[in-house]
Amino acid sequence: MEQKGKVSDRCEYNRKVKESNKLVMQIKKSIAEITKILKERVEQIYERVGRVKGSIGSDRKGRGYIELMEELNQENSLLSQQVDSLMIQNRKLIEQNKTLKQQNQQC
């Protein structure tokens, strides 16, 4: 039918399903990205805190601990902003996906 210039309901439905599946894949990719970032950061934090924990004997090294904690707080703030941005993108993708599903149900 579409070769003759007419729109097929079935083909239109299939296009919407493909678009919806594409959005789902983008959501999964974003979630995987967030998970990877968080895992890397947690590993880095444990590693750094472990190094500092073993060296807190003297005043000089104690100050290093404070500096490390300040640095970790700054990095945590940046990471939170990145995660927030990705979560906003995910919410938008989820809303688009819901809209497509509703349209598909109407067909």
N, CA, C and O atoms as CSV, one atom per row, in Angstrom:
chain,resi,resn,atom,element,x,y,z
A,1,MET,N,N,0.815,-1.195,0.000
A,1,MET,CA,C,0.000,0.000,0.000
A,1,MET,C,C,0.862,1.264,0.000
A,1,MET,O,O,0.565,2.221,-0.714
A,2,GLU,N,N,1.913,1.263,0.790
A,2,GLU,CA,C,2.725,2.463,0.896
A,2,GLU,C,C,3.477,2.750,-0.396
A,2,GLU,O,O,3.810,3.902,-0.676
A,3,GLN,N,N,3.746,1.726,-1.177
A,3,GLN,CA,C,4.402,1.946,-2.460
A,3,GLN,C,C,3.492,2.741,-3.391
A,3,GLN,O,O,3.966,3.430,-4.294
A,4,LYS,N,N,2.197,2.644,-3.169
A,4,LYS,CA,C,1.227,3.374,-3.979
A,4,LYS,C,C,0.923,4.753,-3.407
A,4,LYS,O,O,0.074,5.478,-3.926
A,5,GLY,N,N,1.639,5.114,-2.312
A,5,GLY,CA,C,1.457,6.444,-1.739
A,5,GLY,C,C,0.449,6.508,-0.616
A,5,GLY,O,O,0.182,7.586,-0.085
A,6,LYS,N,N,-0.114,5.374,-0.245
A,6,LYS,CA,C,-1.079,5.346,0.853
A,6,LYS,C,C,-0.367,4.977,2.146
A,6,LYS,O,O,0.633,4.259,2.130
A,7,VAL,N,N,-0.885,5.472,3.268
A,7,VAL,CA,C,-0.299,5.166,4.564
A,7,VAL,C,C,-0.981,3.923,5.129
A,7,VAL,O,O,-2.203,3.864,5.260
A,8,SER,N,N,-0.164,2.946,5.456
A,8,SER,CA,C,-0.674,1.709,6.035
A,8,SER,C,C,-0.676,1.835,7.548
A,8,SER,O,O,0.320,2.255,8.138
A,9,ASP,N,N,-1.794,1.473,8.188
A,9,ASP,CA,C,-1.872,1.535,9.648
A,9,ASP,C,C,-0.815,0.638,10.277
A,9,ASP,O,O,-0.178,1.001,11.266
A,10,ARG,N,N,-0.646,-0.516,9.698
A,10,ARG,CA,C,0.323,-1.485,10.227
A,10,ARG,C,C,1.742,-0.923,10.154
A,10,ARG,O,O,2.501,-1.029,11.117
A,11,CYS,N,N,2.100,-0.331,9.026
A,11,CYS,CA,C,3.437,0.247,8.860
A,11,CYS,C,C,3.636,1.427,9.802
A,11,CYS,O,O,4.713,1.596,10.374
A,12,GLU,N,N,2.613,2.230,9.962
A,12,GLU,CA,C,2.687,3.380,10.871
A,12,GLU,C,C,2.894,2.898,12.313
A,12,GLU,O,O,3.699,3.456,13.058
A,13,TYR,N,N,2.161,1.866,12.684
A,13,TYR,CA,C,2.307,1.280,14.011
A,13,TYR,C,C,3.729,0.755,14.206
A,13,TYR,O,O,4.336,0.992,15.250
A,14,ASN,N,N,4.259,0.055,13.226
A,14,ASN,CA,C,5.618,-0.485,13.305
A,14,ASN,C,C,6.653,0.626,13.442
A,14,ASN,O,O,7.635,0.469,14.168
A,15,ARG,N,N,6.446,1.744,12.754
A,15,ARG,CA,C,7.366,2.874,12.889
A,15,ARG,C,C,7.353,3.414,14.318
A,15,ARG,O,O,8.401,3.732,14.880
A,16,LYS,N,N,6.159,3.514,14.898
A,16,LYS,CA,C,6.055,4.011,16.275
A,16,LYS,C,C,6.701,3.041,17.259
A,16,LYS,O,O,7.336,3.468,18.223
A,17,VAL,N,N,6.546,1.752,17.025
A,17,VAL,CA,C,7.166,0.753,17.895
A,17,VAL,C,C,8.687,0.865,17.809
A,17,VAL,O,O,9.370,0.805,18.831
A,18,LYS,N,N,9.215,1.024,16.614
A,18,LYS,CA,C,10.667,1.180,16.446
A,18,LYS,C,C,11.164,2.425,17.176
A,18,LYS,O,O,12.207,2.392,17.829
A,19,GLU,N,N,10.423,3.507,17.065
A,19,GLU,CA,C,10.809,4.751,17.740
A,19,GLU,C,C,10.771,4.560,19.257
A,19,GLU,O,O,11.667,5.012,19.969
A,20,SER,N,N,9.740,3.895,19.737
A,20,SER,CA,C,9.622,3.621,21.164
A,20,SER,C,C,10.776,2.743,21.644
A,20,SER,O,O,11.347,2.995,22.705
A,21,ASN,N,N,11.116,1.726,20.879
A,21,ASN,CA,C,12.235,0.847,21.240
A,21,ASN,C,C,13.549,1.607,21.262
A,21,ASN,O,O,14.413,1.345,22.099
A,22,LYS,N,N,13.695,2.544,20.346
A,22,LYS,CA,C,14.906,3.364,20.312
A,22,LYS,C,C,15.016,4.199,21.591
A,22,LYS,O,O,16.101,4.339,22.155
A,23,LEU,N,N,13.903,4.745,22.039
A,23,LEU,CA,C,13.903,5.530,23.281
A,23,LEU,C,C,14.244,4.645,24.479
A,23,LEU,O,O,14.993,5.059,25.364
A,24,VAL,N,N,13.703,3.443,24.508
A,24,VAL,CA,C,14.002,2.521,25.600
A,24,VAL,C,C,15.499,2.221,25.626
A,24,VAL,O,O,16.100,2.176,26.700
A,25,MET,N,N,16.099,2.018,24.473
A,25,MET,CA,C,17.534,1.752,24.406
A,25,MET,C,C,18.333,2.953,24.907
A,25,MET,O,O,19.347,2.776,25.582
A,26,GLN,N,N,17.892,4.170,24.589
A,26,GLN,CA,C,18.572,5.367,25.071
A,26,GLN,C,C,18.480,5.460,26.594
A,26,GLN,O,O,19.442,5.845,27.258
A,27,ILE,N,N,17.324,5.108,27.137
A,27,ILE,CA,C,17.148,5.122,28.592
A,27,ILE,C,C,18.097,4.122,29.237
A,27,ILE,O,O,18.773,4.441,30.214
A,28,LYS,N,N,18.144,2.917,28.689
A,28,LYS,CA,C,19.028,1.889,29.238
A,28,LYS,C,C,20.486,2.319,29.157
A,28,LYS,O,O,21.267,2.067,30.074
A,29,LYS,N,N,20.851,2.971,28.051
A,29,LYS,CA,C,22.225,3.450,27.883
A,29,LYS,C,C,22.544,4.517,28.931
A,29,LYS,O,O,23.633,4.508,29.506
A,30,SER,N,N,21.614,5.429,29.183
A,30,SER,CA,C,21.820,6.478,30.190
A,30,SER,C,C,21.964,5.878,31.582
A,30,SER,O,O,22.817,6.302,32.361
A,31,ILE,N,N,21.137,4.902,31.891
A,31,ILE,CA,C,21.215,4.253,33.198
A,31,ILE,C,C,22.552,3.543,33.348
A,31,ILE,O,O,23.167,3.598,34.414
A,32,ALA,N,N,23.007,2.879,32.293
A,32,ALA,CA,C,24.305,2.203,32.339
A,32,ALA,C,C,25.429,3.215,32.542
A,32,ALA,O,O,26.387,2.951,33.268
A,33,GLU,N,N,25.304,4.373,31.896
A,33,GLU,CA,C,26.313,5.425,32.042
A,33,GLU,C,C,26.352,5.951,33.476
A,33,GLU,O,O,27.429,6.143,34.042
A,34,ILE,N,N,25.185,6.181,34.056
A,34,ILE,CA,C,25.112,6.647,35.444
A,34,ILE,C,C,25.730,5.614,36.375
A,34,ILE,O,O,26.508,5.958,37.265
A,35,THR,N,N,25.383,4.356,36.169
A,35,THR,CA,C,25.910,3.280,37.002
A,35,THR,C,C,27.429,3.198,36.905
A,35,THR,O,O,28.114,3.029,37.914
A,36,LYS,N,N,27.947,3.319,35.697
A,36,LYS,CA,C,29.400,3.260,35.491
A,36,LYS,C,C,30.095,4.409,36.208
A,36,LYS,O,O,31.104,4.200,36.880
A,37,ILE,N,N,29.565,5.615,36.071
A,37,ILE,CA,C,30.157,6.794,36.716
A,37,ILE,C,C,30.157,6.609,38.233
A,37,ILE,O,O,31.168,6.842,38.894
A,38,LEU,N,N,29.024,6.193,38.772
A,38,LEU,CA,C,28.929,6.020,40.220
A,38,LEU,C,C,29.886,4.933,40.715
A,38,LEU,O,O,30.533,5.103,41.749
A,39,LYS,N,N,29.977,3.837,39.995
A,39,LYS,CA,C,30.868,2.753,40.400
A,39,LYS,C,C,32.322,3.222,40.402
A,39,LYS,O,O,33.066,2.944,41.342
A,40,GLU,N,N,32.725,3.932,39.351
A,40,GLU,CA,C,34.096,4.438,39.276
A,40,GLU,C,C,34.393,5.392,40.426
A,40,GLU,O,O,35.460,5.325,41.036
A,41,ARG,N,N,33.451,6.277,40.717
A,41,ARG,CA,C,33.664,7.260,41.780
A,41,ARG,C,C,33.755,6.587,43.144
A,41,ARG,O,O,34.605,6.951,43.958
A,42,VAL,N,N,32.902,5.625,43.397
A,42,VAL,CA,C,32.945,4.930,44.680
A,42,VAL,C,C,34.281,4.222,44.847
A,42,VAL,O,O,34.878,4.264,45.922
A,43,GLU,N,N,34.751,3.572,43.788
A,43,GLU,CA,C,36.045,2.891,43.856
A,43,GLU,C,C,37.174,3.886,44.137
A,43,GLU,O,O,38.062,3.610,44.943
A,44,GLN,N,N,37.138,5.034,43.476
A,44,GLN,CA,C,38.164,6.056,43.690
A,44,GLN,C,C,38.121,6.583,45.121
A,44,GLN,O,O,39.161,6.780,45.749
A,45,ILE,N,N,36.931,6.804,45.624
A,45,ILE,CA,C,36.788,7.332,46.982
A,45,ILE,C,C,37.318,6.326,48.002
A,45,ILE,O,O,38.065,6.695,48.908
A,46,TYR,N,N,36.936,5.070,47.858
A,46,TYR,CA,C,37.434,4.046,48.789
A,46,TYR,C,C,38.957,3.968,48.759
A,46,TYR,O,O,39.608,3.854,49.797
A,47,GLU,N,N,39.506,4.030,47.561
A,47,GLU,CA,C,40.960,3.960,47.422
A,47,GLU,C,C,41.636,5.141,48.122
A,47,GLU,O,O,42.597,4.955,48.870
A,48,ARG,N,N,41.134,6.350,47.879
A,48,ARG,CA,C,41.741,7.540,48.462
A,48,ARG,C,C,41.567,7.581,49.970
A,48,ARG,O,O,42.512,7.894,50.694
A,49,VAL,N,N,40.375,7.271,50.451
A,49,VAL,CA,C,40.129,7.293,51.894
A,49,VAL,C,C,40.995,6.241,52.577
A,49,VAL,O,O,41.502,6.476,53.675
A,50,GLY,N,N,41.170,5.095,51.948
A,50,GLY,CA,C,42.020,4.052,52.510
A,50,GLY,C,C,43.459,4.513,52.663
A,50,GLY,O,O,44.102,4.230,53.673
A,51,ARG,N,N,43.970,5.229,51.652
A,51,ARG,CA,C,45.343,5.742,51.727
A,51,ARG,C,C,45.478,6.762,52.844
A,51,ARG,O,O,46.455,6.746,53.594
A,52,VAL,N,N,44.503,7.645,52.953
A,52,VAL,CA,C,44.575,8.697,53.962
A,52,VAL,C,C,44.360,8.109,55.351
A,52,VAL,O,O,45.010,8.522,56.312
A,53,LYS,N,N,43.453,7.150,55.454
A,53,LYS,CA,C,43.150,6.542,56.745
A,53,LYS,C,C,44.402,5.955,57.382
A,53,LYS,O,O,44.594,6.060,58.594
A,54,GLY,N,N,45.239,5.349,56.582
A,54,GLY,CA,C,46.459,4.746,57.089
A,54,GLY,C,C,47.525,5.754,57.468
A,54,GLY,O,O,48.514,5.392,58.105
A,55,SER,N,N,47.347,7.009,57.092
A,55,SER,CA,C,48.398,7.997,57.337
A,55,SER,C,C,47.965,9.141,58.245
A,55,SER,O,O,48.581,10.207,58.207
A,56,ILE,N,N,46.945,8.962,59.047
A,56,ILE,CA,C,46.433,10.045,59.891
A,56,ILE,C,C,47.199,10.153,61.207
A,56,ILE,O,O,46.622,10.676,62.160
A,57,GLY,N,N,48.395,9.724,61.339
A,57,GLY,CA,C,49.117,9.805,62.608
A,57,GLY,C,C,49.564,11.194,62.980
A,57,GLY,O,O,49.390,11.603,64.128
A,58,SER,N,N,50.131,11.935,62.055
A,58,SER,CA,C,50.700,13.241,62.407
A,58,SER,C,C,49.788,14.380,61.979
A,58,SER,O,O,48.841,14.198,61.214
A,59,ASP,N,N,50.106,15.561,62.499
A,59,ASP,CA,C,49.326,16.750,62.178
A,59,ASP,C,C,49.387,17.050,60.687
A,59,ASP,O,O,48.379,17.422,60.085
A,60,ARG,N,N,50.552,16.891,60.093
A,60,ARG,CA,C,50.730,17.191,58.669
A,60,ARG,C,C,49.824,16.303,57.817
A,60,ARG,O,O,49.173,16.773,56.884
A,61,LYS,N,N,49.794,15.028,58.149
A,61,LYS,CA,C,48.969,14.103,57.379
A,61,LYS,C,C,47.491,14.299,57.695
A,61,LYS,O,O,46.639,14.051,56.842
A,62,GLY,N,N,47.184,14.735,58.891
A,62,GLY,CA,C,45.801,15.037,59.245
A,62,GLY,C,C,45.247,16.158,58.393
A,62,GLY,O,O,44.089,16.126,57.977
A,63,ARG,N,N,46.090,17.158,58.134
A,63,ARG,CA,C,45.655,18.244,57.260
A,63,ARG,C,C,45.441,17.723,55.844
A,63,ARG,O,O,44.546,18.191,55.140
A,64,GLY,N,N,46.245,16.770,55.425
A,64,GLY,CA,C,46.054,16.165,54.105
A,64,GLY,C,C,44.688,15.498,54.009
A,64,GLY,O,O,44.054,15.508,52.954
A,65,TYR,N,N,44.249,14.927,55.106
A,65,TYR,CA,C,42.935,14.291,55.162
A,65,TYR,C,C,41.837,15.330,54.949
A,65,TYR,O,O,40.887,15.094,54.203
A,66,ILE,N,N,41.972,16.473,55.606
A,66,ILE,CA,C,40.975,17.542,55.453
A,66,ILE,C,C,40.945,18.035,54.011
A,66,ILE,O,O,39.873,18.234,53.438
A,67,GLU,N,N,42.116,18.228,53.432
A,67,GLU,CA,C,42.185,18.665,52.035
A,67,GLU,C,C,41.544,17.635,51.116
A,67,GLU,O,O,40.831,17.992,50.178
A,68,LEU,N,N,41.796,16.356,51.382
A,68,LEU,CA,C,41.199,15.296,50.577
A,68,LEU,C,C,39.688,15.322,50.684
A,68,LEU,O,O,38.992,15.199,49.677
A,69,MET,N,N,39.175,15.482,51.889
A,69,MET,CA,C,37.732,15.513,52.082
A,69,MET,C,C,37.098,16.700,51.357
A,69,MET,O,O,36.010,16.574,50.795
A,70,GLU,N,N,37.773,17.852,51.367
A,70,GLU,CA,C,37.265,19.014,50.638
A,70,GLU,C,C,37.237,18.731,49.138
A,70,GLU,O,O,36.275,19.063,48.446
A,71,GLU,N,N,38.312,18.111,48.653
A,71,GLU,CA,C,38.381,17.760,47.233
A,71,GLU,C,C,37.284,16.755,46.868
A,71,GLU,O,O,36.639,16.886,45.828
A,72,LEU,N,N,37.079,15.766,47.717
A,72,LEU,CA,C,36.035,14.772,47.463
A,72,LEU,C,C,34.651,15.418,47.477
A,72,LEU,O,O,33.785,15.047,46.685
A,73,ASN,N,N,34.442,16.371,48.363
A,73,ASN,CA,C,33.157,17.075,48.397
A,73,ASN,C,C,32.915,17.838,47.103
A,73,ASN,O,O,31.802,17.836,46.575
A,74,GLN,N,N,33.958,18.492,46.589
A,74,GLN,CA,C,33.822,19.211,45.319
A,74,GLN,C,C,33.526,18.245,44.171
A,74,GLN,O,O,32.658,18.502,43.337
A,75,GLU,N,N,34.259,17.131,44.142
A,75,GLU,CA,C,34.039,16.142,43.086
A,75,GLU,C,C,32.658,15.524,43.204
A,75,GLU,O,O,32.005,15.254,42.196
A,76,ASN,N,N,32.215,15.300,44.424
A,76,ASN,CA,C,30.887,14.755,44.642
A,76,ASN,C,C,29.817,15.703,44.124
A,76,ASN,O,O,28.817,15.271,43.551
A,77,SER,N,N,30.032,16.985,44.327
A,77,SER,CA,C,29.091,17.988,43.831
A,77,SER,C,C,29.022,17.945,42.304
A,77,SER,O,O,27.934,17.989,41.729
A,78,LEU,N,N,30.176,17.860,41.652
A,78,LEU,CA,C,30.195,17.778,40.192
A,78,LEU,C,C,29.524,16.497,39.707
A,78,LEU,O,O,28.771,16.518,38.733
A,79,LEU,N,N,29.792,15.401,40.375
A,79,LEU,CA,C,29.183,14.129,40.006
A,79,LEU,C,C,27.667,14.204,40.175
A,79,LEU,O,O,26.922,13.701,39.335
A,80,SER,N,N,27.220,14.823,41.243
A,80,SER,CA,C,25.778,14.972,41.472
A,80,SER,C,C,25.129,15.764,40.342
A,80,SER,O,O,24.029,15.437,39.899
A,81,GLN,N,N,25.808,16.797,39.885
A,81,GLN,CA,C,25.280,17.584,38.774
A,81,GLN,C,C,25.181,16.739,37.507
A,81,GLN,O,O,24.195,16.830,36.775
A,82,GLN,N,N,26.196,15.920,37.247
A,82,GLN,CA,C,26.173,15.049,36.065
A,82,GLN,C,C,25.032,14.042,36.158
A,82,GLN,O,O,24.305,13.823,35.190
A,83,VAL,N,N,24.884,13.440,37.319
A,83,VAL,CA,C,23.819,12.458,37.510
A,83,VAL,C,C,22.456,13.131,37.364
A,83,VAL,O,O,21.557,12.578,36.730
A,84,ASP,N,N,22.298,14.309,37.941
A,84,ASP,CA,C,21.036,15.043,37.810
A,84,ASP,C,C,20.712,15.321,36.357
A,84,ASP,O,O,19.564,15.177,35.936
A,85,SER,N,N,21.713,15.720,35.587
A,85,SER,CA,C,21.518,15.996,34.175
A,85,SER,C,C,21.068,14.735,33.422
A,85,SER,O,O,20.150,14.780,32.603
A,86,LEU,N,N,21.729,13.621,33.717
A,86,LEU,CA,C,21.349,12.366,33.065
A,86,LEU,C,C,19.952,11.917,33.484
A,86,LEU,O,O,19.206,11.372,32.671
A,87,MET,N,N,19.599,12.141,34.733
A,87,MET,CA,C,18.262,11.766,35.200
A,87,MET,C,C,17.186,12.608,34.522
A,87,MET,O,O,16.110,12.103,34.205
A,88,ILE,N,N,17.472,13.883,34.300
A,88,ILE,CA,C,16.527,14.751,33.591
A,88,ILE,C,C,16.341,14.242,32.168
A,88,ILE,O,O,15.219,14.178,31.667
A,89,GLN,N,N,17.444,13.881,31.520
A,89,GLN,CA,C,17.355,13.326,30.167
A,89,GLN,C,C,16.524,12.042,30.170
A,89,GLN,O,O,15.697,11.830,29.284
A,90,ASN,N,N,16.749,11.188,31.170
A,90,ASN,CA,C,15.990,9.945,31.267
A,90,ASN,C,C,14.499,10.218,31.431
A,90,ASN,O,O,13.671,9.568,30.793
A,91,ARG,N,N,14.161,11.178,32.287
A,91,ARG,CA,C,12.744,11.510,32.480
A,91,ARG,C,C,12.105,11.962,31.177
A,91,ARG,O,O,10.975,11.581,30.871
A,92,LYS,N,N,12.823,12.770,30.411
A,92,LYS,CA,C,12.298,13.230,29.121
A,92,LYS,C,C,12.088,12.055,28.175
A,92,LYS,O,O,11.066,11.971,27.494
A,93,LEU,N,N,13.056,11.154,28.136
A,93,LEU,CA,C,12.938,9.979,27.272
A,93,LEU,C,C,11.777,9.088,27.704
A,93,LEU,O,O,11.056,8.547,26.865
A,94,ILE,N,N,11.602,8.941,29.000
A,94,ILE,CA,C,10.499,8.126,29.509
A,94,ILE,C,C,9.157,8.747,29.123
A,94,ILE,O,O,8.233,8.042,28.719
A,95,GLU,N,N,9.059,10.065,29.250
A,95,GLU,CA,C,7.820,10.749,28.864
A,95,GLU,C,C,7.540,10.582,27.369
A,95,GLU,O,O,6.398,10.359,26.967
A,96,GLN,N,N,8.584,10.692,26.553
A,96,GLN,CA,C,8.410,10.484,25.114
A,96,GLN,C,C,7.938,9.063,24.838
A,96,GLN,O,O,7.077,8.833,23.989
A,97,ASN,N,N,8.513,8.124,25.561
A,97,ASN,CA,C,8.147,6.725,25.378
A,97,ASN,C,C,6.686,6.497,25.772
A,97,ASN,O,O,5.965,5.776,25.082
A,98,LYS,N,N,6.244,7.106,26.881
A,98,LYS,CA,C,4.850,6.983,27.304
A,98,LYS,C,C,3.913,7.546,26.244
A,98,LYS,O,O,2.875,6.956,25.942
A,99,THR,N,N,4.288,8.689,25.683
A,99,THR,CA,C,3.467,9.310,24.648
A,99,THR,C,C,3.350,8.385,23.439
A,99,THR,O,O,2.266,8.201,22.884
A,100,LEU,N,N,4.479,7.809,23.042
A,100,LEU,CA,C,4.445,6.881,21.907
A,100,LEU,C,C,3.586,5.652,22.205
A,100,LEU,O,O,2.848,5.189,21.335
A,101,LYS,N,N,3.676,5.126,23.414
A,101,LYS,CA,C,2.852,3.970,23.776
A,101,LYS,C,C,1.371,4.313,23.717
A,101,LYS,O,O,0.557,3.521,23.243
A,102,GLN,N,N,1.030,5.509,24.208
A,102,GLN,CA,C,-0.369,5.936,24.160
A,102,GLN,C,C,-0.835,6.050,22.713
A,102,GLN,O,O,-1.947,5.638,22.382
A,103,GLN,N,N,0.006,6.604,21.857
A,103,GLN,CA,C,-0.339,6.720,20.443
A,103,GLN,C,C,-0.506,5.347,19.814
A,103,GLN,O,O,-1.401,5.135,18.995
A,104,ASN,N,N,0.371,4.402,20.205
A,104,ASN,CA,C,0.286,3.053,19.672
A,104,ASN,C,C,-0.995,2.356,20.090
A,104,ASN,O,O,-1.570,1.588,19.319
A,105,GLN,N,N,-1.444,2.623,21.313
A,105,GLN,CA,C,-2.677,2.009,21.805
A,105,GLN,C,C,-3.908,2.542,21.074
A,105,GLN,O,O,-4.925,1.857,20.971
A,106,GLN,N,N,-3.803,3.759,20.574
A,106,GLN,CA,C,-4.907,4.369,19.855
A,106,GLN,C,C,-5.070,3.801,18.451
A,106,GLN,O,O,-6.148,3.862,17.860
A,107,CYS,N,N,-3.969,3.241,17.926
A,107,CYS,CA,C,-4.023,2.680,16.568
A,107,CYS,C,C,-4.846,1.433,16.482
A,107,CYS,O,O,-4.979,0.854,15.404
